[in-house]
Amino acid sequence: MARRKIIAGNWKMNMTPSQAVALVEELKPLVGNDDVDVVFCVPAIDIVPVVEAVKGTNIQVGAENMYFEEKGAYTGEIAPAMLTDAGVKYVILGHSERREYFKETDADINKKVLKAFEHGITPIICCGESLTQREQGITIDWVRQQIKIAFQQVSADQAKTAVIAYEPIWAIGTGKVATADQAQEVCGAIRACIGEIYDEATAQAIRIQYGGSVSGASAPELFAQPDIDGGLVGGASLKADFGKIVNYNRA
């Protein structure tokens, strides 16, 4: 069975609540494509108005992060139940910016992944290497480690529903895009790694996105690769070009 493509926008720290609603109104008519899952991952303060703004459309709403405790004295954090109550279906976990600037570890991300599954939220689990790591030839080893730790204690049934986003850090926001061959090589290795952890059925079910300067121009070739099941899109998700990415399969 062919895997359904999933194309998610990561808004990062952009858009006030009113700006967010205006952007949704602009993008709504451009991202209609029933062949793919479309997700807008928005800042926490934008979730409630964006969920309201996308009602009746094909757009689902995701969060950009989540804490691994149910509730309590964790000032400034967002609990999983807050997300589900607000209508969130997806959460980005372990983005390279969270790892770099906020010192999130593989173990932290694993805790968040387990908590997301517990609450029925689909995690978009990010992995990827720096330019130095690519030049040192350790990309596959590095990414496999990130995946193996992220999926500790995750069942095969849970893993089948997860999304993995491969984002080479050197391609995020730089305008540099991994070639389709480079992206496919790593996404193929990720799928093989899932097959080792679980089995072939789980490996074939899980969806793997590519992220890193995806554009309307680069999307068709990237998404045509056998192990790339869509994209996690940063800058372009805030512009009309996101519509072209979502409709990559239409001339």
GUROZA-401632 format. One record per residue (C-alpha): x, y, z; residue in three letters. Coordinates in pm, whole numbers, plus 50000, padded with zeros to 5 digits. Layout:
BEGIN
XYZALA
...
END
This chain:
BEGIN
500005000050000MET
501355034149905ALA
502095057150197ARG
500085088950204ARG
502245120150175LYS
502325144050468ILE
503365180150416ILE
503745200750732ALA
504625237050778GLY
506825246451073ASN
506115282951142TRP
508865285251407LYS
508745317751612MET
506695337351361ASN
503155351051344MET
501145367951617THR
497635353551668PRO
496055379151434SER
498785374551173GLN
498335336751202ALA
494635338651121VAL
495355361650825ALA
497975337250693LEU
495575307850726VAL
492945327050529GLU
495535334050257GLU
496755297950242LEU
493415279650273LYS
492515281449903PRO
496095272949800LEU
496605241050003VAL
493545221349897GLY
494905187149797ASN
492995156649915ASP
495875133849813ASP
498095145650101VAL
497865153250472ASP
498415190550531VAL
499545202150875VAL
500295236951007PHE
502605235051310CYS
502215268551481VAL
503475286751793PRO
501575277252109ALA
499825310952139ILE
498475307051783ASP
497025272051826ILE
493535281551947VAL
492815308051680PRO
494365286651404VAL
492305255851498VAL
489225277851471GLU
490375292851140ALA
490985259050970VAL
487605243751062LYS
485945228250759GLY
489215225850563THR
491715197950493ASN
494265214450726ILE
495235198551059GLN
497045217451333VAL
500275207451505GLY
502355221751789ALA
506065229951765GLU
506995214252099ASN
505555198152410MET
506715188852759TYR
506885152952883PHE
505005157853212GLU
501225157753251GLU
501025190353449LYS
502685207953738GLY
505375232853831ALA
507005236553489TYR
506605273553423THR
506335282053057GLY
505895246352931GLU
502935231552741ILE
501355198752855ALA
500065172652608PRO
496485174752739ALA
496525212352669MET
497335204452307LEU
494705177452259THR
492025198652428ASP
492835226952187ALA
492465203851884GLY
496105196251808VAL
496805163851615LYS
500605165651563TYR
503655178051752VAL
507185184751624ILE
509725169051861LEU
513495171951863GLY
513865198851599HIS
517525207951552SER
516835242951687GLU
515415227952008ARG
518475205452035ARG
520955233351968GLU
519505263952145TYR
517585247052427PHE
519945217652481LYS
517335190452436GLU
518935156052444THR
517985123952265ASP
516705111252602ALA
514485142052647ASP
513035136752301ILE
512325100052375ASN
510335110352685LYS
508325134952476LYS
507695109052203VAL
506335084052458LEU
504115110752613LYS
502775121752273ALA
501735085852192PHE
500125082652534GLU
497875112052445HIS
497125102152087GLY
499225130051937ILE
501255120351629THR
504905129951683PRO
506945144351398ILE
510365132851519ILE
513245153251378CYS
516735140751306CYS
519665153551104GLY
523365160851085GLU
525485192251083SER
527775201650796LEU
530785190251001THR
529205156351062GLN
528415152350693ARG
532005161450600GLU
533285136450857GLN
531215109250691GLY
529175100751001ILE
525735112150879THR
524105077650876ILE
525625067151210ASP
524535099851372TRP
520975098351241VAL
520605061551331ARG
521575069851689GLN
518985097751706GLN
516295074151574ILE
517215044751796LYS
517025065752112ILE
513855084252007ALA
512035051051957PHE
513085033852281GLN
510035017252444GLN
507825027452151VAL
505714997952031SER
505604987251666ALA
501934997551644ASP
502825032151773GLN
505865035051546ALA
503765027551238LYS
501785059551301THR
504805081751370ALA
506335106651130VAL
510095111351105ILE
511505143550960ALA
515035141550822TYR
516475176650821GLU
520145181550739PRO
521005210850967ILE
523215226150697TRP
520145229450472ALA
517745246050719ILE
517105282250629GLY
520305284050425THR
518785280450081GLY
520955249350036LYS
518875218749960VAL
520185183549987ALA
520065167849643THR
517235143149592ALA
519845115449599ASP
521375127749927GLN
517935130850088ALA
516835096649962GLN
520035080050086GLU
519445091350445VAL
515655086050439CYS
516295050850306GLY
518775044650589ALA
516195057050842ILE
513605032850704ARG
516155004550721ALA
516895014051083CYS
513185012251171ILE
513124978051002GLY
515984966651229GLU
514314979951544ILE
510894965351454TYR
510174947051128ASP
509644953050758GLU
505924960250795ALA
506624988151045THR
509395002150825ALA
507065002950526GLN
504255019650722ALA
506175048150884ILE
506245081350700ARG
509535099650654ILE
509665136150554GLN
512535156450417TYR
513045191550552GLY
515555218750471GLY
514865247250227SER
512065228450048VAL
510425249849781SER
507745246349515GLY
510565240549267ALA
512415213249461SER
509395194949605ALA
508385173349304PRO
511805156949267GLU
512255152249643LEU
508785137549697PHE
509225113849402ALA
511955095049590GLN
510875060549715PRO
511545067650084ASP
510475104250105ILE
506855107850210ASP
506505145550215GLY
508185175250374GLY
508615195250692LEU
508715230250549VAL
510075260750730GLY
510285294750563GLY
508195285550259ALA
505255275550482SER
504705312350563LEU
504245321750197LYS
502025313649900ALA
504795290149776ASP
503545265250037PHE
500555259349810GLY
502895248449531LYS
504675224449767ILE
501365209249882VAL
500275205849519ASN
503635191949403TYR
501805163949217ASN
499735186849000ARG
501155203148692ALA
END
